[in-house]
Amino acid sequence: MLFAELFYTRQQCSLRSLAIMCQGLLDDAGGPLVNTSVQPWNQVKPNKLKLTAKELRDEVTRRHLASENVLGIPPRPNAWTVARAQEWLNDNPITIAGEVAFLKAAIRQHVDTGGAEGVPGAGAAGARANWHGKYPHLRLIHAMVDHDNIKRAYITRGHLPSGRMTVENRNTQATKDKSVWKLLADKWNDPLYFPVTSVKENTHSDFSRPIALSFEIVSHMQPATVEKVQEKWSSMVLALNRVIQKWERSGQGYGGQVEEEEK
């Protein structure tokens, strides 16, 4: 796990933690990446983003450790003022490509979800929205493919012992609690589960950079249940199979295979 990702997770995926790590980083236009006049920073009251001397000192130490000592003599920020720590961070921004990409992707997610502290219905169970967009579904896919025990439970989900009692008990709560769908729901709902998508060449622009799938960006949506994840997974599989069938029936024929007419 990246140092930035680890810190972000431990800080409950807060926008404040991003503000700390982005000190010294510039956007594509050459301006500071933390700009309180634009999203997502302007969605938060300025006093909530006012960093303390201790936070900045801790970031100096964290950043130097993450740099694997390439920044030279270790700093000793214990008595540094806010201005001194800020100056050091601006002069020594995070440069590891993967970390920078992760931070920018996390910021983009805050923009897409309306700001970390401004997500409608966040934390209010009665006001949670239905699943929408790519984030809850990508999180569900990663919950499946990232864990061998869940994949194994999915592959063997139809391997049931014979007998009338097995059939009669398959819909009991005890049986559901052991199912792959319960494992998926628990993983999706886990606030500490933080998957990040990988990037491959020649993919759609939506997936051209890492996507951090923290619990925070889906916390305003309805929680995963056994029934919900089973329905969502079945819908995704059905949609994928339809896409595959359409592709096979396109100009390439059935996967490039041409059927000869019977004589």
C-alpha positions in Angstrom: 0.0 0.0 0.0 1.2 3.5 -0.8 2.3 5.8 2.1 -0.3 8.3 0.9 -3.0 5.7 0.7 -2.2 4.4 4.2 -2.3 7.8 5.8 -5.5 8.7 3.9 -7.2 5.5 5.1 -6.1 6.1 8.7 -7.5 9.6 8.6 -10.9 8.2 7.6 -10.4 9.5 4.0 -10.9 13.1 5.0 -10.3 16.1 2.8 -8.1 17.5 5.5 -5.7 14.6 5.2 -5.5 15.3 1.4 -4.8 19.0 2.1 -1.9 18.0 4.4 -0.3 15.7 1.8 -0.9 18.0 -1.1 1.2 20.8 0.4 3.7 21.8 -2.3 2.0 20.0 -5.1 0.9 22.0 -8.2 -2.0 21.4 -10.6 -1.7 21.2 -14.4 -1.9 25.0 -14.7 1.0 25.5 -12.3 -1.1 26.7 -9.4 -1.3 25.1 -5.9 -3.2 21.9 -5.9 -4.9 23.0 -2.7 -6.8 26.1 -3.8 -9.6 27.0 -1.4 -11.4 29.0 -4.1 -12.2 25.9 -6.2 -13.8 22.4 -5.6 -13.5 20.4 -3.5 -11.7 22.8 -1.1 -14.4 25.5 -1.3 -17.0 23.1 -0.1 -15.5 23.1 3.3 -15.3 26.0 5.8 -11.8 27.5 5.8 -11.3 26.9 9.5 -11.7 23.2 8.9 -8.8 23.2 6.5 -6.5 25.4 8.7 -3.6 23.1 9.4 -1.9 23.1 12.8 1.8 23.1 13.5 1.7 19.6 14.8 -0.1 18.3 11.7 2.5 20.0 9.4 5.4 18.7 11.5 4.0 15.2 11.4 3.7 15.5 7.6 7.4 16.6 7.4 8.4 13.5 9.2 6.0 11.2 7.3 7.1 12.6 4.0 10.8 12.2 4.7 10.2 8.6 5.7 8.2 7.9 2.6 10.9 9.4 0.4 13.3 6.6 1.5 15.9 9.2 2.6 16.3 10.8 -0.9 15.6 14.2 0.6 19.0 14.3 2.3 19.6 15.0 6.0 16.6 14.1 8.1 14.7 17.1 9.3 14.0 17.8 13.0 10.7 19.6 13.0 9.8 19.2 16.7 10.1 22.9 17.4 9.2 24.3 13.9 6.6 26.9 13.5 3.7 26.6 11.0 5.6 28.9 8.6 8.8 26.9 8.8 7.0 23.5 8.4 5.0 24.9 5.5 8.1 26.2 3.8 9.8 22.8 4.1 6.7 21.0 2.7 6.5 23.4 -0.2 10.2 22.9 -1.0 9.9 19.1 -0.7 6.6 18.1 -2.3 5.6 14.4 -2.9 7.2 13.3 -6.1 6.6 9.6 -6.3 4.4 9.2 -9.4 2.0 6.6 -7.9 1.5 8.8 -4.8 0.8 11.9 -6.8 -1.7 10.0 -9.1 -3.4 8.6 -6.0 -3.8 12.1 -4.4 -5.2 13.6 -7.6 -7.6 10.7 -8.0 -8.8 11.1 -4.4 -9.4 14.8 -4.9 -11.4 14.1 -8.1 -13.6 11.7 -6.2 -14.3 14.4 -3.6 -15.3 16.7 -6.5 -17.5 14.0 -8.0 -19.3 13.3 -4.8 -19.8 16.9 -3.8 -17.1 17.3 -1.3 -16.2 14.9 1.6 -18.0 16.9 4.2 -20.8 17.8 1.9 -22.2 14.5 0.6 -26.0 14.6 0.8 -27.4 12.2 3.2 -24.0 11.0 4.5 -24.4 9.2 7.7 -28.2 9.4 7.7 -29.6 5.9 7.2 -33.0 7.2 6.4 -31.8 9.5 3.7 -29.3 7.3 1.9 -29.5 7.2 -1.9 -29.7 4.2 -4.2 -26.5 3.0 -5.7 -25.6 5.1 -8.7 -22.5 5.7 -10.8 -19.4 3.6 -11.1 -18.1 3.8 -7.5 -20.4 1.4 -5.6 -20.2 -1.2 -8.5 -16.4 -1.0 -8.8 -16.2 -1.4 -5.0 -18.4 -4.5 -5.3 -16.2 -6.0 -8.1 -13.0 -5.4 -6.1 -14.6 -7.0 -3.0 -15.1 -10.1 -5.1 -11.8 -10.3 -7.1 -9.4 -9.1 -4.4 -10.1 -11.8 -1.9 -9.5 -15.5 -2.6 -12.0 -16.7 0.1 -14.8 -14.7 -1.5 -13.8 -15.9 -5.0 -13.8 -19.5 -3.8 -17.2 -19.1 -2.2 -18.6 -17.7 -5.4 -17.1 -20.5 -7.6 -18.5 -23.2 -5.2 -21.8 -21.5 -4.4 -23.7 -24.2 -6.3 -21.9 -27.1 -4.6 -24.6 -28.1 -2.1 -25.0 -31.5 -0.5 -28.0 -33.5 -1.7 -31.0 -34.0 0.5 -34.3 -32.5 1.3 -33.1 -30.7 4.4 -30.4 -28.8 2.4 -33.0 -27.6 -0.1 -35.4 -26.6 2.7 -32.7 -24.7 4.7 -31.1 -22.9 1.8 -33.1 -19.7 2.4 -32.7 -19.7 6.2 -30.8 -16.8 7.9 -28.0 -19.1 9.0 -27.4 -20.3 5.4 -27.4 -16.7 4.1 -24.8 -15.7 6.7 -22.4 -18.2 5.2 -23.0 -17.3 1.6 -20.7 -15.5 -0.8 -23.3 -12.7 -0.9 -22.9 -12.1 2.9 -19.1 -12.1 2.5 -19.5 -9.5 -0.3 -21.9 -7.3 1.7 -19.7 -7.3 4.8 -16.6 -6.4 2.7 -18.4 -3.6 0.8 -19.7 -2.2 4.1 -16.3 -2.4 5.8 -15.1 1.3 6.4 -11.5 0.0 6.5 -11.7 -1.7 3.1 -10.0 0.6 0.6 -9.4 -0.9 -2.9 -7.8 1.1 -5.7 -8.2 0.2 -9.3 -5.2 -0.6 -11.5 -4.4 1.3 -14.7 -3.8 -0.4 -18.0 -3.0 1.1 -21.4 -5.6 1.6 -24.1 -8.5 1.7 -21.6 -11.5 4.1 -21.6 -10.7 7.6 -20.3 -12.9 6.9 -17.2 -10.3 4.3 -16.1 -7.1 6.0 -17.3 -6.0 6.7 -13.8 -6.2 4.9 -10.5 -9.6 5.1 -8.8 -9.5 5.0 -5.0 -12.7 3.3 -3.8 -12.9 4.4 -0.2 -15.9 3.7 1.9 -16.4 7.5 2.3 -17.4 8.0 -1.4 -20.3 5.5 -1.0 -21.2 6.1 2.6 -24.1 8.3 1.6 -25.6 5.4 -0.4 -27.7 2.5 0.9 -25.5 -0.2 2.6 -24.9 -3.5 1.0 -27.2 -6.3 2.0 -27.2 -10.0 1.0 -30.1 -9.4 -1.4 -28.7 -6.2 -2.8 -25.3 -7.5 -3.7 -26.8 -10.7 -5.3 -29.1 -8.6 -7.4 -26.4 -6.1 -8.4 -23.9 -8.8 -9.3 -26.5 -10.7 -11.3 -27.4 -7.5 -13.2 -23.7 -6.8 -14.0 -23.1 -10.4 -15.2 -26.2 -10.2 -17.4 -25.2 -6.8 -18.9 -21.6 -8.2 -19.5 -22.9 -11.3 -21.3 -25.2 -9.1 -23.5 -22.2 -6.9 -24.5 -20.1 -10.1 -25.3 -22.9 -11.5 -27.4 -23.3 -8.2 -29.3 -19.6 -8.1 -30.0 -19.5 -11.7 -31.2 -22.3 -10.9 -33.6 -20.6 -7.8 -34.9 -18.4 -7.6 -37.9 -16.0 -10.2 -36.4 -18.8 -12.8 -36.3 -18.8 -15.2 -33.4 -15.4 -14.3 -32.0 -14.0 -14.4 -35.5 -15.4 -17.8 -36.3 -17.4 -18.1 -39.5 -20.1 -20.7 -39.8 -20.3 -22.5 -43.1 -23.7 -23.0 -44.6 -24.9 -26.5 -44.9 -25.0 -27.8 -48.4 
